[in-house]
């Protein structure tokens, strides 16, 4: 039978913080098989991992740095230093972690948040190969030579979709969920963590074998509007230049009823979270959200998710109240749909929702806590949330709710 618990620490000493959070998380558990770990990037991550492993020497470990904080049964934890852990025990479960770093020098970690020039923001030159290595390592760590029942992935922004393609080339179409690492200062100094290492780039993936099948729920609080368009020009797949032949920021400014200059050369995190773009899946049962994050000086916009020329996009909208109520309501609906009781919830929501609901974020926390009830959970505020819904394909999005249930 699966059992779970959570722990956290606000200690500024990285090793002590890791051990404190892990010690709390393992209370009441005999043998922890898996630890999901989320933390502020201000820690010395090597020391943080050492502290965790001191308390959980045999656990598979996966996680990443997040933005602003975490929601736990104990409340919202945040600050300059924080770490939260969801620990899982299950005698029937086997988890293998594969982590691969592609090139530590390829990503300029000092790039300013408002300067996402594709000439300086470096990408993995071989994302498929990197992901394939991680997949084979995860199988090896699990002692298996077959596809897992489920996998979970953490990575930095911009390579998520290609990493999934690489993993799928090894294991086929396997249900998954994932999170994109973040930075509490809203920069690019994110950190990935596995049970073997911490790193700035690449990916870590957890392959699940045995036990009860993890179940997922992938949704958003947004609704479509009557604003539609065709992507007519992109640079790479993250820099949106034109919609319907018009400069991207011009289209956004018109919709947001503001000047283009307000958006040009700036962070859009406070502007677009209530009116992002949506992409409908081929089956029509999922609208994944694409978040314009940065307004470039040339009138283009850097995106949270990839778009391609010729793709149709729709304007989406919601209110802060929709977000505050929706996070808990979706968790309640998910729990009601489960075929058996939940043993633990792993939740990912976007950090921008804290900005968009600042005055009522405490209500969002309470709503999630109420919906989870007595079930242990951890909710990370991430830079991207990934999953699938019913018959949709594995999808990488932003401004989404990616919920995982581990049945008891």
N, C-alpha and C positions, 0 to 999 in steps of 0.2 A: 504493500500500500504506500502511495506517495504521501510524504509529509513535507512541510516547508515552514520556514521562519525567516524573519528579516532582522537586520541589525544595521546600525549606523554609527558614525562618529563625526565629531566636529573638531577633533584634535588637530592642531597644526603640525604635529610631528608625524611624518608620513608613515613610518613603520608602526608606531603606536596606533595611529588611526586605523590602518589596515587590520591590525590584530584585534583592536577593540570592536570594530564592526563585525569581523568574522566570528569572534567569541560570542557576541550577542546573537548572531544569526544561527549559530549551531546549537544554541540552547534548546533542549528537548529533542534533538536529533542524534541518532547513534552514529551513522556514517553518511556524511554529506557527499553526494555524487556530483553535484553541479552547483556552482556559485555564479550568479549574474552580478556583476560589479559595475557601479557607476559612480563617478567622482568628479571633483573639480580638477581642472588641469594645472592648478597651482602647486600640486604636490610633486615631489620627486617620485615619479611613477615606479621606478625600480625598487625604492624603499617601501612604497605602498604595497607592491606585490609581495615583497619579502615578508611583510607583516601578515598579509592574508595567508600566505602559504605556511607560516609558522603555526597558525591556528587551524588551517584546513590543508594539511600536507598531501592528501590523496584526492582532493576535489578537482574536477575539471573546472576551469575558470575562463570566463569570457565577459567582456564589457568594454566600456569606453568612457571618455570624459563627456560631460553633458553641459548644458547651458543653464545657469541660474540655480538649479537645485533638483531635488527629488521629492516625490510624494510617497509616503509610507504610511502604514497603519498608525505610526507614532506622530504623523503630521508632515508638514512641509519643512524639509531641512535645506538650508542654503547658507550662503556666506562665502568668505574667501576660501575656506577649507571645508569640504564635506565629502563623505563617502557613504554609500548605501549598498547593502548586499541582500539579495534574495537567495537563500540556500535551500536546496532540494535534496531530499532523501528518498530513494526508491530502489529496493533490492533488485527489481526486474529491469532497471534502466541502465543502459551503457551509453556514455557520451564520449566522443572523441573530438578534440579541438585541433584544428589546423590553422596555423598563422604563418603568413609569408609577408615579408617586407620587400618592396620592389627596389627602391633606390632612395636612401635617406637624404641624398643631396639633390634629388630632382624636384623637391617641393620647396619653394622659397617661404620659410616659416615667418619671415618678417614682413610679408606683403601686407599692406594696409587694407582694411576691410572694404574701403570704397574704391579700391583700384584693382578690380578683377580684370586686368588686361590679359587676354589669352596668350599674349606673347611672354608673359612672366609667370603665369599660373600653370605650372607644369603638371602633366598627367602621366600616368603609368604607360610606358611605351608598349607593353605587352600585357594588358589586363586579363586576357583570356588565359595566357600562360601562367600568370600569377595565381589566378583563381583555381586553375587545374592543380597546381602544386598544393594549394591549401586543401582542396578536396581530397587528394590522395593522402596527405598527411593526416587529415581527420579520420579517414578510414583506417589508416595504419595505427593511430593512437587508440582507436576503438577495437582494434584486432579484427576488423571485418574487411571483406573484399566485395561488398555489395552496397547498393544504394541505401541510404538511411530512410527511416520513416518520415523524417522531418529535419529541417536544418534552420539554424539561426545565424545571422551574419552581422558583423559590425565593420564599418569602413569609413574613410574620410569622404567628404563630398566629391561628387563628379565622376566617380568610377563605378558606382553601385550597380548600374544596369549591366555593364560589361563583365563585372565580376560574377553576377548571377548567370550570365550566358556561359562563362567559363566553367562554373560549377555544374550547370546543367549539361554541358558537353561531356561531363564525367558520369553523372548520376541520373540524367534524364529529368523529367518533370516531377519534382518532389515538392510538396507543400513547404512553404518557408515563411519566416518573418525576419525583420531586421531593423537596425537603427543606424543612423549616420552620426558619427561623433561630432561633438560641439566644443565650444570654447566659452567659458564663463565671461570672458571679456569681449565676446562676439568677434574674435579674430580668427586666426587659422592655426593656433597652437593646440590642436586637438591631440588626443592620445588614445591608442587602442591597447587593449590588454588581453592576454591569454595566460594560461597557466605556465607558460615557458618564458614569455617576454613581454615587454611593452614597446610600442613603436609609434611613429608619427604617420606612417603611410603603409599601404598594402591593405590586408584584410585579415580578420580572424573569423573562423566559421566553426560552429558546433554541429556535429552530426549526432542524431538521436536514434538509438536502436533499442528495441524491447520496450517493456512498460506499456502504458496506455498511450494512445496516439494524442499528442498535443493538438488542441483545436484552436482555430484562429478566427478573429473578427476584424474586418478592415473597412473603415467607414470614415465619413467626415460630417461636419455639421452644416455644410454648404448646400445651397439650392441653385439650380440654373436660372439665369436671367434670359432676356431676349437679345443679349449681345453675343454675336457669333462672328467668327473670322477664320481666315485661312493664313497659315504661316507662309509668308512669301519669301523671307530671307533669313538665314541663320549663318552664324560663324561657328564651326564645330557643331555641337548640339546643345550648348548651354548659353550661347549668346544670341538672344532674339533681337534681330535687326528690324524686321518689318512684319506687320500684320495687315493683310489686304493692301499691300503696297505702300503703307504709311509707316513712318518711324514708330517703333514700339512705344517710346515714352510719350509720343504725341497721342497715341491711342489710349494709353493709361491715364494721361492727364485729362483728356476729354471725359473719360468715364468717372474719374475721381473728382472732376470739377475743380481742378487746380491748374497752375501754370506748369509748363514743361520744365521751366528753370527750377522749380521746387523739387523735381525728381532727378534732374540731371546731376550726375556726379555725387549721388548720395545714397545712403542706406534706406531701402524701401520697407524695412521691417515694421515700421510704424504706420505705413501707408497702405500696403497691399494685403495684409492678412485677412481683412474683412471682404476684399473683392479680388480674389486671385483668379487664375485661369483653371479650367477643367478640361479633361480629356476623357471621353466616354470609351469604355472597352467595347470590343467587337460584339460581345454578348449583350451589351446594354445594361448590365446589372451593376456596373461599377463606374463611378466618375472619379478618376484620380486627380489630385490637385497639384498644380504647378505654381510655384510661388516666385514671382519676380522679386529678387532680393536686392539688387544694386542697380542704380541708374548710371549708366556710363556717360561720359562727357559727349560722346558722338550721337547720343539719342537712342542707343541700344540698351538692352537690359540683360544682366546676368541672371540665370534661372536656377531654381533649386532642383529641377528635374529636366530631362532632355526633351526637346521638341525637334521636329524635322520639317523641312520645307514640304508644303503640300498638305500638312496635317491640319485638321479642323480643330479649333479650340472654342470654348464657350466661356463667357463671363459668369463667374459664380459670386454668390454673396451670402453673408450671414451677419448677425449682430453679436456683440459681446455676450448677450444673454444666451444666444444659441450655443455658443461655445461652453459657457459655464454650465448650462443644463445638459448639453449634449454629451459631454464626457461621461457623466454618471448615468444618463439615460441609456446610452449605447452599451455600457457595461451591464446594466440591469437586463437589457434585452438579450445580450449575449448569454448571460448566466441562465436566463429563462429558457433559452434554446438548447442548453446542454443536455445530453442524454444521461449524464450521471453527475454527481456532486463534484464541484471544483475543489482541487487541493491547493492550488496557488494560481495567482494571476501575475503575468508579466505585461506591463502596459507601457506604450510609448506614445507621447503626444508632443506637439511641436512647441519649441521655446517661445515662438512668436505669440502664442496664445496667452502667455503670461503678460506680455506687453499689451496685447489687445484687451485684456480683461483686468488690468492692474487694480482697479478699484474693487473688483469683485472676485479676484483670484482665490481668496480664502473660501468663498462659496464653492468654487470649482473643486477645491481640495476636499471640502466637506461632502460634496456630492459623490466624489469617487470613493471616499471612505465609507459612506453610507451604502453605496451600491455593492461594494466588496463585502461588507458585513464582517463576519469572522474569518473570512478567507485571507490568508497572508498574501500580500501583494507588494509590488514595487512599480512605481510609475516614473519613468525617466523623461525629462524634457530634452528632446533631441533635435538635431539639425535636419533630420529626415526620417520618415517612418515608412516601412515597407511591409508588404503582405499580399494577400489575395482574398477574393470574395467569391464564394461559390465556384462558378465555372470560369472566372476570369483567370488570366495568366498571372504568374508572379510579377508583382508590380512595385516599382520604386516611386514613392511620392513624397510630398511634403505637406504640412498642414493637415495631416491625417491622424486617425486613431488606429494604431496597430496593437491589437490585444491578443494575448496568448493565454489559453487556459490549460493548465496541467491537471488532468483529472485525478481525483483522490484514489 
